Amino acid sequence: MSDTVPLHMREAGLLPNDAEFLVAAFDSTLPYLQSIGGGEMWGQVPFSEKDGFLAETQESITKSQSYSQTGAGDKVRVFIAEVEIGVEEPTETGLHTRVGADGRVWLAVVAACVREGWVPDYIRSQSHLRLPTVDEEEEEGAASGGFAYLEVMGADHRTGRHHRGAGAALLQLIKQHYKEKGSGTMYVDAWAGNGRKLVK
C-alpha cells in the first residue's frame, strides 16, 4: 500500500452492516491462508457458515461501542480500517464502502478486535510467557493503564491491492491509540503453525 493512500481507523458499528463486513472479510482470508500453507489456522469452514458467529460478532461490536461511550462493561474494542478510493469503483461486488460527509469514498479493508487487561485461557495457561498476574495487572493498570491484547485481525482479501499494507498500518494506529490511553504493553496473538511464519 502506498504511503500516500490515506488510511482511517474507525470503530465498528458506524454502519449497520459492519458485522456482515467482518464475517465476509474473515471468510475471504481462508483461500489465501490455504494458498500459503496456513489453512490449518482457521480451517476450511467459512465463518459465515458457523452457527452463531454473526451474532457473536455483532455482540462484540455492541460491547465495543458501549465501552467506548461509557468506559464500563467488557473492555473490548472492534476497529475497522478504511482506505480512501475517491470515485474509483471497486471491481468486486459486495465490498464495504461508505461516503463521508465531505463526499470522500472509503473502502473497509481490515478489521481487528482488541481487549484490555485480558488474555485467553490458552495463552494464560502457558506459564513460560510470564504474563502479569491479577495483582500485577491491577498495579500496572494503576501506574500505566494496563495492557492491551490484539486478539484477532483480518484483511478483506476481496479488496485486491487496496488491503496491501493496511494490516501493518492498522496495527500502528492501534498501538498509538493505546499508548495515548496509557497502556504500557501490547500483546499480539499469532498462530505458531506453518513454520511460525506469522510469528516471524
Number of C-alpha atoms within 10 A of each C-alpha: 16 10 8 6 12 12 20 17 17 14 18 26 18 12 12 10 12 20 22 15 24 29 20 22 26 20 23 19 19 21 15 13 17 15 10 10 13 21 17 13 15 16 13 13 10 16 20 16 11 9 9 11 14 19 12 12 17 21 13 20 23 18 19 25 19 17 16 16 9 8 11 10 11 14 17 25 22 24 21 24 25 25 21 19 16 12 11 9 11 16 10 9 9 10 17 21 19 16 13 9 7 6 10 12 18 22 23 28 30 29 27 22 19 23 20 20 21 21 19 10 8 7 12 15 11 10 8 8 9 8 15 16 10 11 9 12 18 15 14 18 17 11 12 16 21 23 22 24 19 22 17 14 22 19 25 24 21 20 21 12 12 22 20 17 14 24 19 11 18 23 16 11 16 19 17 13 12 19 17 11 12 16 21 16 16 18 16 15 15 16 15 13 14 15 11 11 13 12 12 7
